[in-house]
């Protein structure tokens, strides 16, 4: 994917899924990092896993059982060491912790367990590493989750320490939520650390970026561009993709996503901020909105095609990937990893 887009030099990894389980995992992690480097890539964020094992079904760092809380914390601390081994400067934390029924858990006690664990993880961070705290209103827990929204994530991050920030997953919001408002607020508070980009129709659908609501994606980028324009510098934001491609071919869907991100970030940079500001000064709602709509309506694809060619990249990354025949070659080399399930498409 990076070969045809030229803008995806890092790959986020999942500790239990992407690193071979050998000893403390450090040697295996270093081998993975070396392999990535040989391909012109680097390891991005490190994602611990405290939700997969059966012992975590009632919680990880907020579990009533102190032995399970200790196990989860040890895994988080080990993930910090793995991040150092692969030269990653991002630790990305998402927790499935929550409850399904009223009375199942002591909410304030669970909050305190969380604060204590995140504080210990932050204390273990080496210089230059950032800890990202992700939130989600529901799933897999359906009564409440321990980090249910951006405000809770922000409070936990602030309590943990100065190198903890909030991670915004664009699919982790209730219907109708104004995500760009959250983004702008976190930017102003100095607490926006990163994104997991995807799109959704109903809940955490993890669909291709911009496939359902591209105007929302544009509005999010607009808030970032506006803040960077006013500050005169780029914001330290980690841009990541978190999607689940069960229908679309996975690599092609990722290329689609990257190209979409380029298109709508470029559109956001075309907003006439002077015109928008002048309209706001005279309370001209129509023309203030028009400044955004005009930029959103601009076709930036020809410009991006020329830009890619100027950097010796294919003008159309998706078409170049299809013409390369890579997918067929890779499939033939690797062979099937699991038997096809009869009557199932996922």
Secondary structure, 3 states (H helix, E strand, C coil): CHHHHCCCCEEEEEHHHHCCCCCCCHHHHHHHHHHHHHCCCEEEEEECCCCCCHHHCCCCCCCCCHHHHHHHHHHHHHHHHHHHHCCCCEEEECCCCEECCCCCCCHHHHHHHHHHHHHHHHHHCCCCCEEEEECCCCCCCCCEECCCCHHHHHHHHHHHCCCEEEEEECCCCCCCCCHHHHHHHHHHCCCEEEEEECECCCCCCCECCCCCCHHHHHHHHHHHHHHHHHHCCCCCCEEEECCCCCCCCHHHHHHHHHHHHHHHHHHHHCCCHHHHHHHHHCCCHHHHHHHHHHHHHCCCHHHHHHHHHHCCCCCCHHHHHHHHCHHHHHHHHHCCCCCCCCCCCC
